Amino acid sequence: MIPDLRDVAEGAVLVEYPQASEEEANLASVALARSLSARAPAGFLDAVPGARTVLVVFDPRLLSRAGLRGLLVHAGGASVSARVHPIPVCYDGPDLADLAHRAGMASEEFARRHAAGDYRVAFLGFAPGFPYLTGLAPELASPRLATPRTRVPAGSVGIGGPYTGIYPEETPGGWRLIGRAPVRLFDAAADPPALLLPGDRVRFEPIPRAEFERPGAARVPASASPLFRVATP
């Protein structure tokens, strides 16, 4: 799959896959970012995957655009890691009952189907460490709220269109909230600061409210060595 390059600034290009499906483009983007970051050729600074693109930042004094294109062609076939993170979730979100009703099922069934999904981190965005997860069952998808909430608690599990995700910190947000996860997804002092990286897999594990609320319940799943660093604001 030969990508297209679009200049966005001096020393920054956007790698695009216009002929690929969104799933294919995202897999290629994550694989390319991983490959470039692992090799770190002279002049390469960063690679940030998006839904179907990669922003590549480089030093034009050390790496020409022609040289970068050559790297992209040879790096495109890298595979994506399958690290799996178990994430406990208490399914008691304020939008769960409404979403279940719209989908024509009980809240418990909606939660069961959500937890049964096979999710992959497509990219990080919106807030540092916020994972956009693909793999949501089509019947569970839902538009974002027309008016975002001014405060969404850290750890909230939500649905936004075809994605599901987890809020790393308290922040405004418009995703439909279906549960809470007692995990820490972002730590500025950690290396890397984000627990979940593009290409990682996520498995949700339902827990009762009593377990979520017990003292010391917050925990961070074990994580393997990082595949590549993801730039965050």
C-alpha positions in Angstrom: 0.0 0.0 0.0 1.8 3.2 -1.2 0.8 6.2 0.9 0.3 9.8 -0.2 2.3 12.6 1.4 0.9 16.0 2.1 3.1 18.9 3.4 1.6 20.6 6.4 4.6 22.6 7.6 8.3 22.8 7.2 9.5 19.5 8.7 6.0 17.9 8.9 4.1 15.8 6.5 0.8 14.0 6.7 0.8 10.4 5.4 -2.5 9.4 4.0 -4.0 6.2 2.6 -6.9 7.5 0.4 -7.6 4.3 -1.4 -7.9 2.2 1.8 -10.9 1.5 4.0 -10.8 3.2 7.4 -9.8 0.0 9.1 -7.0 -0.7 6.6 -5.8 2.9 6.7 -5.6 2.9 10.5 -3.8 -0.4 10.7 -1.3 0.9 8.2 -0.9 4.2 10.1 -0.2 2.5 13.4 2.2 0.1 11.8 4.1 2.9 10.1 4.3 5.0 13.2 5.6 2.0 15.1 8.2 1.1 12.5 9.5 4.7 12.2 9.7 5.2 15.9 11.5 1.8 16.4 14.1 2.6 13.8 14.4 6.4 14.6 16.4 7.3 11.5 18.5 10.4 11.5 16.3 13.5 11.3 13.2 11.7 12.4 11.4 13.3 15.4 8.0 11.8 15.9 5.1 9.9 14.3 1.6 10.4 15.5 -1.1 8.1 14.1 -4.7 9.3 13.6 -7.9 7.6 12.4 -6.5 7.0 9.0 -3.3 9.1 8.8 0.1 9.6 10.3 1.7 13.0 11.1 5.4 12.6 10.7 7.7 15.3 12.1 11.3 15.5 11.0 14.3 17.8 10.8 14.6 18.9 7.1 18.3 19.7 7.7 19.0 16.0 8.3 16.2 14.2 6.4 14.9 15.3 3.0 11.4 14.8 1.8 12.7 12.4 -0.8 14.6 10.5 1.9 11.5 10.4 4.1 9.4 9.0 1.2 11.9 6.2 0.8 11.7 5.4 4.5 7.9 5.3 4.3 7.9 2.9 1.4 10.2 0.4 3.2 8.6 0.8 6.6 5.0 0.3 5.5 4.9 -3.5 6.0 5.5 -3.6 9.8 3.0 -5.5 11.9 1.1 -4.1 14.9 1.6 -5.5 18.4 -1.3 -7.3 20.1 -0.7 -6.2 23.7 -3.9 -6.8 25.7 -5.0 -4.6 28.6 -7.8 -5.9 30.9 -9.8 -2.9 32.0 -12.4 -3.4 34.8 -15.6 -1.5 34.3 -18.6 -0.8 36.5 -21.5 -0.4 34.1 -23.6 2.2 35.9 -23.2 5.3 33.6 -25.9 7.9 33.3 -26.6 7.2 29.6 -26.6 3.4 29.8 -30.4 3.0 30.3 -31.2 5.4 27.5 -28.8 3.8 25.0 -30.1 0.4 25.9 -33.7 1.5 25.4 -32.9 3.0 22.0 -31.1 -0.3 21.0 -34.2 -2.3 22.1 -32.5 -4.2 24.9 -32.1 -4.2 28.7 -29.3 -2.3 30.3 -27.7 -5.5 31.4 -27.6 -6.9 27.9 -26.2 -3.6 26.5 -23.4 -3.8 29.1 -22.8 -7.5 28.3 -22.4 -6.8 24.6 -20.1 -3.9 25.2 -17.9 -5.9 27.5 -17.8 -8.8 25.0 -16.2 -6.6 22.3 -12.7 -7.1 20.9 -11.3 -3.5 21.0 -8.2 -2.0 19.5 -6.7 1.4 20.2 -6.9 3.2 16.8 -5.4 6.5 18.0 -5.1 8.9 20.9 -6.9 12.2 20.8 -9.1 14.8 22.4 -7.2 14.7 25.7 -3.8 13.3 26.6 -4.1 9.5 26.8 -7.7 9.4 25.6 -8.0 6.1 23.5 -10.3 5.9 20.6 -11.2 2.2 20.5 -12.5 0.4 17.4 -14.5 -2.8 17.6 -17.7 -1.5 19.0 -20.7 -3.6 17.9 -22.8 -1.5 15.4 -26.0 -1.8 17.4 -24.2 -0.1 20.4 -23.0 2.9 18.4 -24.6 6.3 19.3 -24.1 10.0 18.3 -22.4 12.2 20.8 -24.6 14.5 23.1 -26.0 17.6 21.4 -24.7 19.6 24.4 -21.5 18.3 26.0 -21.3 17.9 29.7 -19.2 20.5 31.5 -17.6 17.8 33.7 -17.0 14.1 32.9 -15.3 12.2 35.8 -11.9 10.6 35.1 -12.3 6.9 34.2 -15.7 7.4 32.6 -16.3 4.9 29.8 -18.2 6.3 26.9 -19.5 5.9 23.4 -19.0 8.4 20.6 -20.3 7.4 17.2 -18.6 4.1 16.2 -15.9 4.4 18.9 -15.8 3.6 22.6 -13.3 5.2 24.9 -12.2 6.1 28.5 -11.7 9.6 29.9 -8.2 9.7 31.5 -8.9 12.9 33.5 -11.9 15.0 34.5 -12.8 17.1 31.5 -15.8 18.4 29.5 -17.1 15.9 27.1 -20.0 14.8 24.8 -19.6 11.1 24.7 -22.5 8.9 26.1 -21.4 7.6 29.4 -22.1 3.9 30.2 -19.7 3.1 33.0 -16.6 3.8 35.1 -13.1 2.2 35.1 -10.9 2.4 38.2 -7.7 2.8 36.1 -5.1 5.5 35.6 -4.6 6.0 31.9 -2.2 9.0 31.9 0.7 9.9 34.0 2.9 12.8 32.9 5.9 11.4 34.9 5.7 7.9 33.4 7.5 6.7 30.2 5.4 6.6 28.1 2.9 8.8 29.9 -0.1 7.1 28.2 -1.0 3.6 29.4 -2.8 2.6 26.1 -1.0 3.1 22.8 -2.2 2.8 19.2 -2.3 -0.9 18.3 -3.0 -2.1 21.8 -6.0 -4.3 22.5 -8.4 -3.7 25.3 -10.7 -6.2 27.1 -13.4 -4.8 29.4 -14.2 -6.8 32.5 -17.5 -6.0 34.3 -17.2 -5.4 38.0 -20.0 -4.6 40.6 -20.4 -1.1 42.0 -19.2 -2.4 45.4 -15.8 -3.4 44.0 -15.5 -0.1 42.1 -16.2 1.9 45.3 -14.1 -0.1 47.8 -11.0 1.7 49.1 -7.9 1.2 47.0 -9.9 -0.1 44.0 -8.1 2.2 41.5 -5.3 0.3 39.8 -3.4 0.3 36.5 -3.2 -2.9 34.4 0.3 -4.3 33.8 1.8 -3.0 30.6 4.5 -4.3 28.4 7.4 -2.1 26.9 6.1 0.7 24.8 5.9 0.2 21.0 6.5 3.9 20.3 6.0 7.3 21.9 2.9 9.2 21.1 3.1 13.0 21.2 0.6 14.6 23.6 -0.1 18.3 24.3 
